């Protein structure tokens, strides 16, 4: 029996998943690491924390595996990783500063300068994406402006998972799905954009060599082998961005396949075979972890976070199951109560860092269960705005794979089917992006002839929810009201910023 390991380097923790060639989970381990938040809007991490904790989860997997199989049967390791984070290395390949993460918002000025210097339409034509604070290029420009000596010492930039892979193998690479989130990649042509680098004074050498997501990156260094117990000849493959790997792990590998992922943030992701659709920057357009494929993606910044915030404030001592008990008995629309999930701004279709959340329609009849249902509906309405954008471009979306927190509650799954007006299915075994990384490792190691063939073995559907047509019509009217809240509260929220 052959085995592979998928590693998911998340924002708060790293998860490693050991799977056999039958697609069975044979072991998993998770370790946390801290955020560094020096001031409001800053979000950083120490790259060495990633390496240390990745070493620990692999050591844990190996310890459990010993006696059950041979280490030479572990034929590949691959990665999923948090996107956009900036890691800068000097000529000796030492880290120059803490990594600036995807959720760091200090770079609004740099985003404005990108448009002023290069023009919004030119940026969109090359990168397929708008200039947003989370992306890597604005972070580079912030370092260039505020830490010029450090910027001059930089020899290469890396993305989070790519740095961990470098420490495992000694080889420097990135891959297309993660590079697509830097605002430096020519997405259609799959190469770093010399034009963008030249415009902003970025040396070509700062951009690492690119591989396919299943591409072979190297084998383990002797030191990493000793520290983990894995054999030095274990093959390591490039991996993919967390959303690309989440899509692979949900078998979003063919035209029309769509994913709804509700974690801290929420994602609607749809497979694209071509690179010629023009969404005008309303949604993200990235290279997939599947070779020569793409995906479009809309993001709700505070999806699951809105519900966890509500629980923390109003049901701190209860479980999530206790909080949501009874929401299925509340009629769609929560008795005339609407919620917009803008706790930390919004991304799609409103890239607005100043907008804030609202409850609209509160009256004395509303119970906590009404508020909880309204939060769930508001999150789902926000995600539906991305689906609406896709459909307006002619995409057919009739089946949606739901993963994350939104797939753990039957009432919420039915709500998704009704609001999205589509069949919603869940996965038999949901392991998130780590599963996609394991699939990339299995394909890269040659255990399967194609990524799709591997995904069919490693994934399967579990439950199915069909839209209730009466609810579909009811939600269609409510959704029209929901969309009015943003434009009518935007100015108020901006004015309130001075009081925070």
C-alpha positions in Angstrom: 0.0 0.0 0.0 1.3 3.5 -0.9 0.7 6.6 1.1 0.8 10.4 0.6 0.8 13.3 3.0 -1.2 16.5 2.4 -0.2 19.6 4.5 -2.5 22.6 4.9 -0.7 25.7 6.1 -3.6 27.8 7.4 -3.7 31.2 9.1 -4.0 29.8 12.7 -2.6 26.3 12.4 -1.0 23.7 10.2 -2.8 20.4 9.5 -1.1 17.2 8.1 -3.2 14.4 6.6 -1.8 10.9 5.9 -3.9 9.0 3.2 -3.5 5.7 1.4 -3.9 5.1 -2.3 -7.5 4.0 -1.7 -8.4 7.5 -0.5 -8.6 6.5 3.2 -7.5 8.8 6.0 -4.8 6.9 8.0 -3.7 9.7 10.3 -3.9 13.4 10.9 -2.3 16.0 13.2 -2.7 19.7 13.8 -0.5 22.3 15.5 -1.3 26.0 16.1 0.9 29.1 15.8 0.3 32.7 16.8 -0.5 35.9 15.0 1.6 39.0 15.4 -0.6 42.2 15.5 1.5 45.2 16.3 -1.2 47.7 15.6 -4.7 48.0 14.1 -4.7 46.6 10.5 -1.4 44.7 10.9 -1.4 40.9 10.7 1.9 39.1 10.6 3.5 35.7 11.4 7.0 34.3 12.0 7.8 32.0 9.1 9.9 29.8 11.4 6.8 29.1 13.5 5.3 27.5 10.3 8.4 25.4 9.8 8.6 24.3 13.5 4.9 23.3 13.7 5.0 21.6 10.3 7.9 19.6 11.6 5.9 18.6 14.7 2.8 17.5 12.8 4.9 15.3 10.5 6.8 13.8 13.4 3.5 13.0 15.0 2.2 11.3 11.9 5.4 9.3 11.4 5.4 8.1 15.1 1.8 6.9 14.7 2.5 5.3 11.3 5.6 3.3 12.5 4.7 -0.3 12.9 1.7 0.0 10.6 3.6 0.4 7.4 7.0 1.1 5.9 8.3 4.6 5.6 9.4 4.0 2.1 5.7 3.5 1.2 5.1 7.2 1.9 5.7 8.3 -1.7 4.8 12.0 -1.8 4.1 15.1 0.2 2.3 18.2 -1.1 0.8 21.4 0.2 -2.1 23.8 0.5 -1.3 27.2 1.9 -2.8 30.5 3.0 -2.6 32.8 0.0 -1.0 36.2 -0.6 1.4 36.3 2.4 4.8 38.0 1.8 8.0 36.3 3.0 11.2 38.1 2.0 14.6 36.3 2.0 18.0 37.9 1.7 21.0 36.6 -0.4 21.7 33.9 2.2 18.0 32.9 2.1 17.4 34.1 5.7 14.1 35.7 6.5 14.3 39.5 6.6 11.1 40.3 8.5 7.9 38.7 9.7 5.5 37.6 7.0 2.8 40.1 6.1 -0.4 38.0 5.8 -3.5 38.0 3.5 -5.7 39.7 6.2 -3.3 42.6 6.7 -5.0 45.9 5.6 -2.2 48.4 5.9 -1.8 48.8 2.1 -4.8 50.8 1.0 -2.5 53.6 -0.2 -0.4 51.2 -2.2 -3.5 49.8 -3.9 -4.5 53.3 -5.0 -1.0 53.9 -6.3 -1.1 50.7 -8.3 -4.1 52.0 -10.2 -2.7 55.5 -10.5 0.6 54.2 -11.9 -0.5 51.3 -14.1 -4.2 51.9 -14.7 -7.0 49.7 -13.4 -7.8 48.2 -16.9 -4.2 47.3 -17.5 -3.8 45.5 -14.2 -7.0 43.6 -14.8 -6.0 42.6 -18.3 -2.7 41.1 -17.1 -3.6 39.7 -13.7 -7.4 39.2 -14.1 -7.8 40.6 -10.6 -8.2 44.0 -8.9 -5.6 45.6 -6.6 -6.7 44.7 -3.1 -5.0 45.1 0.3 -4.7 41.3 0.8 -2.6 40.7 -2.4 1.2 40.4 -2.4 2.2 43.3 -4.7 0.8 46.0 -2.4 2.7 44.4 0.4 6.0 44.5 -1.5 5.3 48.2 -2.4 4.6 48.9 1.3 8.0 47.4 2.3 9.7 49.3 -0.5 8.3 52.6 0.8 8.6 52.0 4.6 11.5 49.7 4.8 13.7 50.6 1.8 17.0 49.2 3.2 15.3 45.9 3.8 13.7 45.9 0.4 17.1 46.4 -1.2 18.5 43.4 0.7 15.7 41.1 -0.5 16.8 38.5 -3.1 13.5 36.6 -3.5 9.9 36.8 -2.2 8.0 33.6 -1.3 4.5 32.7 -0.3 3.9 30.9 3.0 3.6 27.3 1.9 6.5 27.8 -0.6 8.8 29.0 2.3 7.9 25.8 4.3 8.6 23.7 1.2 11.9 25.5 0.7 12.9 24.6 4.3 12.0 21.0 3.7 13.8 20.6 0.4 16.3 23.5 0.0 14.7 24.4 -3.4 13.0 27.7 -4.1 9.8 27.6 -6.2 6.3 28.8 -6.3 3.3 27.5 -8.4 0.6 29.0 -10.5 -2.4 28.9 -8.3 -0.7 30.7 -5.4 1.3 33.0 -7.7 -2.0 34.1 -9.3 -2.9 35.9 -6.0 0.2 38.1 -6.0 -0.9 40.6 -8.6 2.4 39.9 -10.3 1.4 37.0 -12.4 0.3 37.1 -16.0 -2.6 34.7 -15.3 -3.6 33.8 -18.9 0.0 33.2 -20.0 1.2 31.6 -16.7 4.3 33.7 -16.3 5.5 36.5 -14.1 4.7 39.8 -15.7 7.8 41.7 -16.6 5.7 44.7 -17.4 4.3 44.9 -13.9 7.7 44.3 -12.3 9.2 47.1 -14.5 6.5 49.6 -13.7 6.9 49.2 -10.0 10.7 48.8 -9.8 10.7 45.1 -8.8 13.6 43.0 -9.9 12.7 40.0 -12.0 15.0 37.9 -9.7 12.6 38.6 -6.7 10.0 36.3 -8.4 10.7 32.6 -7.7 10.7 29.9 -10.5 7.2 28.4 -11.2 6.0 24.8 -11.2 2.7 23.1 -11.8 0.8 22.3 -8.6 1.6 18.6 -9.1 5.2 19.4 -10.1 8.2 17.8 -8.4 10.0 20.3 -6.2 12.6 18.0 -4.6 13.3 15.6 -1.8 13.8 16.2 1.9 17.0 17.6 3.2 19.0 15.4 5.6 18.2 17.8 8.5 14.4 17.8 7.8 14.5 14.0 7.4 16.1 13.6 10.8 13.7 16.0 12.5 10.6 14.3 11.2 11.6 10.7 10.8 10.6 10.7 7.1 13.0 9.2 4.6 15.3 11.7 2.9 14.2 10.4 -0.5 10.5 11.2 0.1 9.3 13.3 -2.9 7.8 16.7 -2.4 5.4 18.3 -4.8 4.6 22.0 -5.3 1.0 22.1 -4.0 -1.6 24.8 -4.4 -3.3 27.8 -2.9 -5.8 26.9 -0.1 -8.8 27.7 -2.3 -7.4 25.7 -5.3 -6.7 22.8 -3.0 -10.1 23.1 -1.4 -11.6 22.9 -4.9 -9.5 19.8 -5.7 -10.6 18.1 -2.5 -14.2 18.7 -3.4 -13.7 17.5 -7.0 -14.3 20.9 -8.5 -12.4 19.8 -11.7 -14.9 20.1 -14.5 -17.0 22.8 -16.2 -20.0 24.0 -14.1 -18.7 22.5 -10.8 -19.1 25.0 -8.0 -18.0 25.1 -4.4 -19.4 26.9 -1.4 -16.9 27.0 1.5 -17.9 28.6 4.7 -15.0 29.1 7.1 -14.0 32.3 8.8 -14.5 33.8 5.4 -16.8 32.4 2.8 -16.0 31.4 -0.8 -18.0 30.7 -3.9 -15.6 29.0 -6.3 -16.5 27.9 -9.8 -14.3 25.9 -12.3 -13.3 27.6 -15.5 -11.7 25.8 -18.5 -10.9 29.1 -20.4 -9.2 32.3 -19.5 -11.2 34.6 -21.7 -14.2 35.4 -19.5 -14.2 39.1 -18.4 -15.7 39.7 -14.9 -14.3 43.2 -14.8 -12.6 42.5 -11.4 -15.9 41.8 -9.6 -14.6 38.3 -8.7 -11.2 36.8 -8.5 -9.9 34.9 -11.5 -7.0 32.5 -10.6 -5.1 29.6 -12.1 -6.4 26.3 -10.7 -4.3 23.5 -9.2 -5.3 21.5 -12.2 -3.0 22.1 -15.1 -4.2 24.7 -17.7 -7.4 25.3 -15.8 -8.8 28.3 -13.9 -11.4 29.2 -11.3 -13.4 32.2 -10.5 -14.1 33.1 -6.9 -16.2 35.5 -4.9 -15.4 36.1 -1.2 -17.5 37.1 1.8 -15.0 38.3 4.4 -17.0 37.6 7.5 -19.0 34.4 6.8 -18.5 31.9 9.5 -16.9 34.7 11.5 -20.2 36.4 11.7 -21.8 33.4 13.3 -18.9 32.8 15.7 -19.0 36.5 16.7 -22.7 36.2 17.4 -22.1 33.1 19.5 -19.2 34.7 21.4 -21.3 37.8 22.3 -24.7 36.1 23.0 -24.1 32.5 23.8 -20.5 32.2 25.0 -21.0 29.3 27.3 -23.1 27.3 24.8 -22.0 25.0 21.9 -22.8 26.0 18.3 -25.4 23.2 18.2 -27.1 24.7 21.2 -27.1 28.2 19.7 -28.6 27.0 16.4 -31.2 24.7 18.0 -34.6 25.7 16.7 -33.5 27.8 13.7 -35.1 25.2 11.4 -38.4 26.1 12.9 -38.1 29.7 12.1 -39.8 30.7 8.8 -37.5 31.9 6.0 -36.8 35.6 6.5 -36.5 35.3 10.3 -39.8 37.2 10.8 -38.7 40.2 8.8 -35.1 40.4 10.2 -32.2 41.0 7.8 -28.4 40.8 8.6 -25.5 42.0 6.4 -22.3 40.2 7.3 -19.9 43.2 7.0 -18.2 42.9 10.4 -14.8 43.6 8.9 -15.7 45.1 5.6 -16.6 43.2 2.5 -14.9 41.8 -0.6 -17.5 40.6 -3.2 -19.2 42.4 -4.8 -18.3 45.4 -2.6 -14.5 45.8 -2.1 -15.1 48.1 0.9 -13.0 48.1 4.0 -15.2 50.7 5.8 -18.7 49.1 5.5 -20.0 47.5 8.6 -22.7 45.0 9.5 -26.3 45.8 10.1 -29.4 44.1 11.6 -32.4 45.6 9.8 -36.0 45.2 10.9 -35.5 44.4 14.6 -38.7 44.4 16.7 -39.8 43.1 20.1 -41.0 39.8 18.8 -37.6 38.6 17.7 -35.9 36.0 19.8 -32.3 34.9 19.8 -33.2 32.1 17.3 -34.5 34.7 14.9 -31.2 36.6 15.1 -29.2 33.4 14.6 -31.3 32.5 11.5 -30.9 36.0 10.2 -27.1 35.8 10.6 -27.1 32.5 8.6 -29.4 33.9 5.9 -27.3 37.1 5.7 -24.1 35.1 5.2 -25.8 33.0 2.5 -27.3 36.1 0.8 -23.8 37.6 0.6 -22.4 34.4 -1.0 -25.4 34.4 -3.4 -24.1 37.8 -4.8 -21.1 35.9 -6.2 -23.3 33.2 -7.7 -25.5 35.9 -9.3 -22.3 37.4 -10.9 -21.4 34.0 -12.4 -24.9 33.4 -13.7 -25.1 36.9 -15.3 -22.0 35.9 -17.3 -23.9 32.8 -18.6 -22.5 30.2 -16.3 -24.8 27.3 -15.4 -24.7 26.6 -11.7 -27.1 23.8 -10.8 -25.0 21.7 -8.3 -23.0 23.2 -5.4 -20.6 21.3 -3.1 -20.9 22.8 0.4 -18.0 22.4 2.8 -16.9 24.0 6.0 -19.1 25.2 8.9 -22.0 25.8 6.5 -22.1 22.0 5.7 -22.5 21.0 9.4 -26.1 22.1 9.9 -29.0 20.6 7.9 -31.1 23.8 8.2 -28.2 25.9 6.8 -27.7 23.4 3.9 -31.4 23.6 3.0 -31.1 27.4 3.3 -28.2 27.3 0.8 -30.3 25.2 -1.6 -33.2 27.6 -1.4 -31.2 30.9 -1.6 -28.9 29.6 -4.3 -31.8 27.9 -6.2 -29.5 24.9 -6.8 -28.9 21.3 -5.7 -26.5 21.4 -2.7 -24.4 18.3 -1.8 -22.0 17.5 1.0 -18.9 15.4 1.0 -18.6 11.9 2.5 -15.3 12.8 4.2 -14.5 16.5 4.4 -10.8 17.2 5.2 -10.6 20.6 3.5 -7.6 21.9 1.6 -5.3 19.2 3.1 -7.3 16.6 1.1 -6.6 18.5 -2.1 -2.9 18.6 -1.2 -2.9 14.9 -0.7 -4.6 14.4 -4.1 -1.9 16.5 -5.7 0.8 14.4 -4.0 -0.8 11.2 -5.2 -1.1 12.4 -8.7 2.4 13.9 -8.7 3.8 10.6 -7.4 2.2 8.7 -10.3 -0.4 6.7 -8.3 -3.1 8.0 -10.8 -3.1 8.8 -14.4 -4.9 12.2 -13.9 -5.9 14.5 -11.1 -9.6 13.9 -11.9 -9.1 10.1 -11.6 -7.5 10.5 -8.2 -10.2 12.9 -7.0 -12.9 10.4 -7.9 -11.2 7.8 -5.6 -10.5 10.3 -2.8 -13.9 12.0 -2.7 -17.6 11.1 -2.7 -20.9 12.9 -2.0 -22.9 12.2 1.1 -26.1 14.2 1.6 -28.2 16.1 -1.0 -30.5 19.1 -0.5 -32.9 20.2 -3.2 -34.4 23.7 -3.4 -37.9 24.1 -2.0 -39.6 26.2 -4.7 -41.9 28.0 -2.3 -38.8 29.0 -0.2 -36.9 29.9 -3.4 -39.6 32.5 -4.3 -39.7 33.8 -0.8 -35.9 34.2 -0.6 -35.8 35.9 -4.0 -37.9 38.8 -2.7 -35.9 39.0 0.5 -32.6 38.9 -1.4 -33.8 42.0 -3.4 -34.3 43.8 -0.1 -30.9 42.6 1.2 -29.1 44.1 -1.8 -30.6 47.5 -0.9 -28.9 47.6 2.5 -25.3 48.2 1.3 -25.9 51.3 -0.8 -28.2 52.8 1.9 -25.8 52.2 4.8 -22.4 52.9 3.1 -22.3 56.6 3.8 -23.5 56.1 7.4 -20.8 53.5 8.1 -18.1 55.8 6.6 -19.2 58.6 8.9 -19.2 56.4 11.9 -15.5 55.5 11.4 -14.4 58.7 13.1 -16.1 57.5 16.3 -14.2 54.2 16.5 
